[in-house]
Every structure is written in C-alpha cells, then in structure tokens.
Amino acid sequence: MYQNFQRVIENANVIISTYECDDMGESQQVDPCNGTVAFGSALFGWAFTLTRFATTYSDKFKLDRSKLMQKFWGENFFNPAKKQFQTADRDDENKVLPRCFVQFIMRPIIQLIRHIMSDNIEAVWKMLETLQITMKHEEKEKRMKDLFKCIFQKWINAAEALLEMIIMKLPSPKRAQSYRAAYLYEGPIDDPCGQSIKNCDKNGALMIFISKMVPTNDKGRFYAFGRVFGGTV
C-alpha cells in the first residue's frame, strides 16, 4: 500500500511539474511530510493527512508535530528495543521492522476495518474506547459497511482532512490573485478591473463572480451567491 501511494504521488508530481508556473512563487509539488497529501476513501467519506496522525502521536513520542511528520513517511522505522526512530529496516537482532507509516498509521486503520468487516464487534468497541470515539445507541446497531462508514467518518472525517489542508496550505487570496488574475479575467490585465483582481484591492473596481442564483419568496427576485475578487459590495 505504501509503495502504491508513493507511486501515485510521484505520478501526480510529474503532471504538476509539467504545468506549474514560475510566477506562483513556490513549488506546487505535493509531499505527505508537508501535509499537502491526504489519503482516504471518497466513497466512504474518510481521509487523513500525516498532520492528523503526527498531532495524535506527538505527546506519546515527545516530538514536535513537524518532526514526527518527517518520520511517518519514507524510509523511517521505529526500533521498540531502543525506543527510537532509525533509517535501517532491521533491529540489532536482524529482525525486520515495519515502516513507520505502516506501523503507526495503516495498521490501526486496517485492523479496525477487519474487525468491523468480520463482525468482531467486541474488538471494535475496544478499539473505539482507545480512540476515544463515542457511538450513539442507534449507531451501535449498524453492521458491516454501514458501521465502517459511520465509525471512520467520526474518527478520520474526509471533510476535516480537506478543510485542514485548505486552511494550512492554500495561499491567501491576496497572494494567489497576484498570479491567478490573468486566468480569472478575460480582459486586459492592466485595465482597472484586471488590476483590482490582481491586487485583491478592496478600493478598486468591483469584480465579483456569481456562481449561483437562489430564488427568494418574492417572485422574480434572487439572492446572488458569489465570490468577490476585487472592490467592495
């Protein structure tokens, strides 16, 4: 699974490098260690980033979140005998160590899925207790895929992972519009409207993109839902 993920990320980065522009000011390559990659299932509505798991384990290892994120990807292994991370995949007795990503992230996920799908309910409740996930009475009645979906959306919700990446990783409108203006605006970029978008200028010409019209109770009138790129409404 780790190698599959790695291959997908590499392939995505090849596409990104083909199309990324220098005027963006920084590389657009994605890297799990930077929190710019989420793993999960859109079908079942769960996903996680390394940021999420590094935050969870940070107290246990007494390590800063950003340092732990580096350990949770690539050739990093945890030696339980020495209680330390290492880059060699064997311990002093030549025993093979699991990769940190596998040991600390994928194993608990797979273990919980297997318990749910094999209807080993006692083991499921035990794991939920450790994870501090509380279930309502009617939710406890669910089984198999329904239970899996319900538990995972409580534990590692896809919306939360996506929102975390949006907040932490997407550039602010002020920064992004400086290089996106030419793609957003069809007119000449040096006219007042183009400059208003480019500078994200609240005192500039009003530039708003209406993406949806919502009908009101008053016939023929609508609420216009849109994004302001420049000026003030």
C-alpha positions as CSV (number, residue, x, y, z in Angstrom):
1,M,0.0,0.0,0.0
2,Y,2.8,2.4,0.9
3,Q,4.5,1.7,-2.4
4,N,1.2,2.3,-4.3
5,F,0.7,5.6,-2.5
6,Q,4.2,6.6,-3.3
7,R,3.8,5.8,-7.0
8,V,0.5,7.8,-7.2
9,I,2.1,10.8,-5.5
10,E,5.2,10.6,-7.9
11,N,2.9,10.4,-10.9
12,A,0.8,13.4,-9.7
13,N,4.0,15.4,-9.1
14,V,5.1,14.7,-12.7
15,I,1.9,16.2,-14.0
16,I,2.2,19.2,-11.6
17,S,5.7,19.9,-12.7
18,T,4.6,19.9,-16.4
19,Y,2.1,22.7,-15.7
20,E,3.2,24.7,-12.7
21,C,4.3,28.3,-13.4
22,D,7.3,30.1,-12.0
23,D,5.2,33.1,-11.1
24,M,3.5,31.1,-8.3
25,G,6.5,31.9,-6.2
26,E,7.0,28.4,-4.8
27,S,6.9,24.8,-6.0
28,Q,3.5,23.2,-6.2
29,Q,4.8,19.7,-5.7
30,V,2.9,17.7,-3.1
31,D,4.5,15.8,-0.2
32,P,2.9,13.9,2.6
33,C,5.6,15.3,5.0
34,N,4.3,18.9,4.3
35,G,0.7,18.0,4.9
36,T,-0.2,18.5,1.2
37,V,-1.4,14.9,0.6
38,A,-4.5,13.3,2.0
39,F,-5.1,9.5,1.9
40,G,-8.5,8.0,2.2
41,S,-11.8,7.0,0.5
42,A,-14.1,9.5,-1.1
43,L,-16.8,6.7,-1.3
44,F,-16.8,6.2,2.4
45,G,-16.1,9.8,3.3
46,W,-12.9,9.3,5.4
47,A,-9.4,10.6,4.9
48,F,-6.3,11.6,6.8
49,T,-3.1,13.6,6.5
50,L,0.2,12.9,8.2
51,T,-0.5,16.2,10.1
52,R,-3.5,14.5,11.8
53,F,-1.6,11.4,13.0
54,A,1.5,13.4,13.9
55,T,-0.7,15.6,16.1
56,T,-2.2,12.4,17.8
57,Y,1.2,10.8,18.4
58,S,3.1,13.9,19.3
59,D,2.6,13.6,23.1
60,K,3.5,9.9,23.1
61,F,6.8,10.4,21.3
62,K,7.5,13.8,22.9
63,L,8.3,15.1,19.5
64,D,7.3,18.2,17.6
65,R,4.5,17.6,15.0
66,S,6.5,18.7,12.0
67,K,9.4,16.4,13.0
68,L,7.1,13.5,13.5
69,M,5.6,14.1,10.1
70,Q,9.0,13.5,8.5
71,K,9.3,10.2,10.4
72,F,5.9,9.0,9.2
73,W,6.9,8.8,5.6
74,G,9.8,7.4,3.6
75,E,12.5,5.1,4.9
76,N,11.9,5.5,8.6
77,F,11.5,2.7,11.1
78,F,10.8,2.6,14.8
79,N,13.1,0.4,17.0
80,P,11.0,-0.6,20.1
81,A,14.0,-2.0,21.9
82,K,15.9,1.3,21.7
83,K,12.7,3.3,21.7
84,Q,14.0,5.4,18.8
85,F,13.5,6.1,15.1
86,Q,16.1,4.8,12.6
87,T,16.5,4.6,8.8
88,A,17.7,1.0,8.8
89,D,14.8,-1.5,8.4
90,R,16.3,-4.1,10.8
91,D,17.0,-4.1,14.6
92,D,20.1,-5.3,16.4
93,E,18.9,-8.9,16.2
94,N,18.4,-8.6,12.4
95,K,14.6,-8.6,12.8
96,V,12.7,-6.7,10.1
97,L,11.0,-3.6,11.4
98,P,7.8,-2.3,9.8
99,R,7.9,1.1,8.2
100,C,6.6,3.9,10.5
101,F,3.8,4.8,8.0
102,V,2.6,1.1,8.2
103,Q,3.1,0.6,11.9
104,F,1.5,3.8,13.3
105,I,-1.0,4.7,10.6
106,M,-2.0,1.9,8.2
107,R,-2.0,-0.9,10.8
108,P,-4.6,0.6,13.2
109,I,-6.8,1.6,10.2
110,I,-6.6,-1.9,8.6
111,Q,-7.1,-3.6,11.9
112,L,-10.3,-1.6,12.7
113,I,-11.6,-2.3,9.2
114,R,-11.0,-6.0,9.5
115,H,-12.7,-6.2,12.9
116,I,-15.7,-4.3,11.5
117,M,-16.0,-6.4,8.3
118,S,-15.5,-9.7,10.1
119,D,-18.2,-8.7,12.7
120,N,-15.8,-8.9,15.6
121,I,-17.8,-6.3,17.5
122,E,-16.1,-6.7,20.9
123,A,-12.8,-5.9,19.3
124,V,-14.3,-2.9,17.5
125,W,-15.8,-1.4,20.8
126,K,-12.4,-2.0,22.5
127,M,-10.5,-0.1,19.7
128,L,-13.1,2.7,19.8
129,E,-12.5,3.1,23.5
130,T,-8.8,3.5,22.9
131,L,-9.5,6.0,20.1
132,Q,-12.0,7.9,22.4
133,I,-14.8,7.6,19.9
134,T,-18.3,7.6,21.3
135,M,-21.2,6.0,19.5
136,K,-24.9,6.7,19.9
137,H,-27.2,3.8,20.7
138,E,-28.7,3.6,17.2
139,E,-25.2,3.8,15.6
140,K,-24.1,0.8,17.6
141,E,-26.9,-1.2,15.9
142,K,-25.2,-0.7,12.4
143,R,-23.2,-3.5,10.9
144,M,-20.6,-4.2,8.2
145,K,-20.2,-1.3,5.6
146,D,-22.7,1.0,7.4
147,L,-20.8,0.6,10.7
148,F,-17.5,1.1,8.9
149,K,-18.7,4.3,7.3
150,C,-20.1,5.7,10.5
151,I,-17.0,4.9,12.6
152,F,-14.5,6.2,10.1
153,Q,-16.4,9.4,9.5
154,K,-16.3,10.1,13.2
155,W,-12.6,9.1,13.5
156,I,-10.9,10.5,10.4
157,N,-13.5,12.5,8.5
158,A,-12.7,13.4,4.9
159,A,-14.2,16.9,5.2
160,E,-12.0,17.7,8.2
161,A,-8.9,16.5,6.4
162,L,-9.8,18.6,3.4
163,L,-10.6,21.7,5.5
164,E,-7.3,21.3,7.4
165,M,-5.4,21.3,4.1
166,I,-7.3,24.3,2.8
167,I,-6.6,26.3,6.0
168,M,-3.0,25.3,6.4
169,K,-1.8,25.0,2.8
170,L,-3.8,27.1,0.3
171,P,-2.3,30.6,-0.4
172,S,-4.4,33.6,0.7
173,P,-6.5,35.4,-2.0
174,K,-4.0,38.4,-1.8
175,R,-1.1,36.1,-2.8
176,A,-3.0,33.8,-5.1
177,Q,-4.7,36.5,-7.1
178,S,-1.4,38.2,-8.0
179,Y,-0.6,35.2,-10.3
180,R,-4.2,33.9,-11.0
181,A,-5.6,37.3,-12.2
182,A,-4.7,36.7,-15.8
183,Y,-6.5,33.3,-15.8
184,L,-9.6,34.7,-14.0
185,Y,-10.1,37.8,-16.1
186,E,-10.6,37.8,-19.9
187,G,-9.9,41.5,-20.4
188,P,-6.5,43.2,-20.5
189,I,-4.8,42.7,-17.1
190,D,-3.5,46.2,-16.9
191,D,-7.0,47.8,-17.0
192,P,-8.7,49.0,-13.7
193,C,-10.7,45.7,-13.5
194,G,-7.7,43.5,-14.1
195,Q,-5.6,45.4,-11.6
196,S,-8.4,45.3,-9.0
197,I,-8.3,41.5,-9.1
198,K,-4.5,41.3,-9.3
199,N,-4.0,43.4,-6.2
200,C,-7.1,42.0,-4.4
201,D,-7.9,45.7,-3.9
202,K,-11.0,46.4,-1.7
203,N,-11.0,50.0,-3.0
204,G,-10.6,49.0,-6.7
205,A,-13.3,48.3,-9.3
206,L,-15.9,45.8,-8.1
207,M,-15.2,42.4,-9.6
208,I,-17.5,39.6,-8.4
209,F,-18.1,36.1,-9.9
210,I,-21.7,35.0,-9.4
211,S,-21.8,31.2,-9.2
212,K,-25.4,30.6,-8.2
213,M,-28.8,32.4,-8.2
214,V,-31.1,31.4,-5.3
215,P,-34.8,32.2,-5.8
216,T,-36.5,34.2,-3.0
217,N,-40.1,34.1,-1.9
218,D,-40.6,37.4,-3.8
219,K,-41.3,36.3,-7.4
220,G,-38.7,37.3,-9.9
221,R,-36.1,38.2,-7.3
222,F,-33.0,36.2,-6.5
223,Y,-30.2,36.0,-4.0
224,A,-26.9,36.1,-5.9
225,F,-24.2,33.9,-4.4
226,G,-20.7,34.7,-5.5
227,R,-17.1,35.4,-4.8
228,V,-15.7,38.9,-4.6
229,F,-12.3,39.2,-6.3
230,G,-11.9,43.0,-6.0
231,G,-13.7,46.1,-4.8
232,T,-16.4,46.1,-2.1
233,V,-20.1,45.0,-2.2
